[in-house]
Amino acid sequence: MPEPVSEKATGGAIRTGIGGWTYKPWRGTFYPEGLRQADELGYAAAHLGTIEINGTFYKLQKPQSFAAWRDAAPDNFIFSIKASRFCTNRKVLAEAGEGIARFFGQGIEELGSKLGPILWQFMPTKRFDPEDFAAFLALLPGTCGGLPLRHALEVRHESFACAEFVALARRHGVAIVIADHADHPQIADLTAEFVYARLMRTEEALPTGYTSEALADWARIACCWRDGRAADGLRYLGASQPAAGAREVFVYMISGAKVRAPAAATALAIATGSPVPSGS
């Protein structure tokens, strides 16, 4: 287990978490034996800082579901939401307006203060078309049900690895997802008032998913983001990083050896010196 990073928060916060909460191999490894499936979200939310809701990527949910998820999590918990694939998996993004409206009309405002960033994930085959992508970003609302919205873009084609895309994201104030993945491009430019990272290299042979050295390095990076600074050792493509105040940082352990994701998220929280719920 890496030692906690000595830097102290200056107003920002680091939240580490996982994608979803229903996964059979977590029963007996993360969830205690005998825990009811209905209680798994409450347990996960009590032990982590954030969860990425993935079911919304595949189909619309009911307002009652968002309300139930809200009530199952502690007051200081934050959910991010993966936006509908019917908005992003299309040839012409500028024509996604109806789907975007439908996505935001399903009741996500029921999450209230626990509503975090909206993740827009694009197919690995989706190339960067500056005009079409600008039209898509113009469709993204700033509020939903009176709640302010934050948007994060996960692009997975190398054509996005250019200064023009970074400038476009920065102009719209949306975050570019910072990926740790063997194939997806890493674009570490800070383009929003928050940071969204997805770390996808967990290994099942490692109890905490990542080595102690790798966790210590990601903790250093996350603390730089929290304090408003760009971190050394990552890939930057745009103009020099603008000075900023403290940021809220979301780091998700996703994919890779999924069975290790909760342990990896917990280890990273400890490594950053972030508050770890008492249940952990």
N, C-alpha and C positions, 0 to 999 in steps of 0.2 A: 504494500500500500504506500503510495507516495506521501511525502510530508505535505501538510497544508502550505500553500503559497503565502508568503509573509505580507504581501500587499493587502491593505485594508480597503474596503469599499468607500467610495467618495460620493455616494449618492445613487450609483447604479446598483444593479442586482444581477446575479447569475442564477439561472434556473436550468437544472439538468433533468432530463426525462426520457420517455420512451414513446413509441408509437403504438397506440391502442392499449388495451388491458386484458383482452381475452386471448390467451395463448396457452394451449395445453401443457407444453414443456415448462412453463413457469410454475405449474402446480407441483409443489414439493421442492422447488429450487428457489423461487421468490415467494410465492404464496405458501403459507403453512399448510401442512397436510390437514385435510378435513374442512378447510375454509369453503363456505358456500360460494358458488359461482356468482351469485347475486351480490356478494360482499367484496368481490375482487376489486372493483373500481375504488371503493372506499379505502381498502387496504393500500392500493397502489398510490392513491392521492395523498394518503397520510405519510408515505415514505419517500415521495419524490416531489420535485418542485413544479412539474408540468407534464402534461400528456398531450400528444398529438392525436386528435380524433380522426381516424382514417375511414370509418364507415361512410362518411359524407362524400367521399370520393366516388363511391359506387352508386349510391342512391340517396334520394332526399329522406330526411328524417322528420319525425313529428315534433311539434313544440314541446309536448309532454316529455319526450326523451331528453331534450336539452335541459329541461327543468329538473328532471330526475338526476342527470349527471351533475348539474350544479349543486343540488342538495347533497349529493354523496361526497363532495369534496370539501375540505376545510376552507375557511374564509380567505386565506392568503394564496390559494391555489389558482393556477392559470391553465386553461385549455387553449391550444391552438387547433385550428380546424383545416383539414385538407379539403380544398374546394373541389367541386364536381368535375369529373373528367369530361363531361359533356360541354364544359366551357373551354377546356384547354386542348382536348384531343380533336381538333378540327383544322381544316385546311386554311380557312380564312378566320383569323381571330377577331377581326373587326365585326364579324357577324355574330359574336357571342353575347350580345346584349340581352336577348330574351333569356338565355340560360343563366346568365349572371343574376338577373332579376329573380328568376325562379329559385336560385340557390340562396339568395339573401331573404327570400320570402318564406323559408321553411321554418323559421322560428329560432334562429341562432341567438337572437337578443335575449332569449330566456336564460342564457348563461350569465347575464348581468355583468358584474365586476370581474367575473372569472373568464370573460371572453378575451382571448389573446390574439395573436396574429392569424391571418388567413394565408394558408400555403397554396400557391398555384404551381402545380407540377406539370411540366411539359414532357412529351415523349422524347426519347433519345434521338429520334429521327427528325424532330422539329428544328428547322433551321431559323436563323435570325433574319427576319425581314423587317428592317427598321420602320418602314411606314406602317405595316400591318401591326407590328408590336406596339407602336406608339398609339395607334387607334384602340388597341385592346386596353392599354393602361388608362386611357381616357375614359373607358367604360367603368372602371372600378370605383365604387362609391366611397365616400369619406366617412359615412356614418351608416348605422343600421339600427332602427328602433331607438334613435337618440344616443346610441353608443358609438364612440369614435372607433374607426377601423384602422388596422395596420396590415399591410400586404407584403408578402415575401414571395419571390419568384425562384423556383427551382428549374433551371435550364440545364439540359444534359447533352447538348450538341456543341462541338468545338467552335462553331461559327459565332456563338455568343461571346467567345473569349476575345473581345475587342473593346477599344476605348469608347466606341460609339454606343454600345449597349450600356456600359457603365454610366456614361453621361446621361442617357435616357432614363435609366433607373433613378439616378440622383435627382434629375429634374422633377420626377414624379414623387420623390420621397419614398420609394419602395425599396425594400431590402433585397439583395441578391443572396440566395442561400449559399453559404460557404460549405462546400462538400469535402469530405475526406473519403475518396472513392478511387478505385483503381482506374476506372474508365471515364467517369464524368469529369468535365473540366472544373478546375478550382478557380473561382473568381473571388478574391478576398477583399475587394474594394468595398469600403463602407459607404453606403448610399442612403441610409435612413437613420432615424433616431433610435433604432434598436438593431440588434444583430440576431440572425437566425442561422444556426449551423446544424448540419446533419452528418454525424460521424458513422461511417458504414464499413469499418474494417475490424469489428470485433472477431475474436477467435475463440472457438469453444474450448481449446486446450488451456486457455488462460482464465483463471477464476474470475478476474475482473474485466475480461474481454480484451483489454489493451494492456500492454506491458506497463510497469511502473514508470519507466522512462517516458513512454508516449503519453501517459496520463499527466505526468508532471509538465510536459511540454504543452499539451492542450490546456492545462490549468493556467500556465503562464499566458497563453494566447487569450483565453477567456477573460483573464483579469485585465489585460490591455484593452480589450473591447469594452469591458465594464467601465473602465476609467476614461474612455473616450479616445483611446489611442489605437492606431493600426499596429499590428504585431509583426515582428520580424519573422522570416522563414516561410511566408506564404506567397502566393502568386497574385500580383497586382497588375492591372491592365489599363487603368485610366490615369487621369491627372493625379497629382499629389493628393494625399488624403486630407480632407478638410479638418481643421481643428473642431472639436466637439466637446460637449460636456459629458457627464456620465450617461451610460446607455444601459438599457435592460437587455440582457443577453439570454437567448434561448439555445440550449445545446441538446440535441436529441441523439440518443444511441439507436440507430435504425439499421435494419438489414444486417448483413454480415452473419455472425453467429447470434441469432436473435435471442437464444436462451440466456446469453450473458448480458443482454442489454440492461436489465435493472441493476445488476451488480456494477456494470460499467458506469451507469449514470450516478449511482450512489458514490462510487469511488471518486468520480470527477467532482462531485459536490464537496466531498471532504477535502480533496486536493486544492480546491479554490478557496477553502475557508468559508464557503457559503453555509448558511444555516441548514442543518439536517434535521428533519422532523424527529421528535423524540422517539417515535416508533422504530426509527432506523438504528 
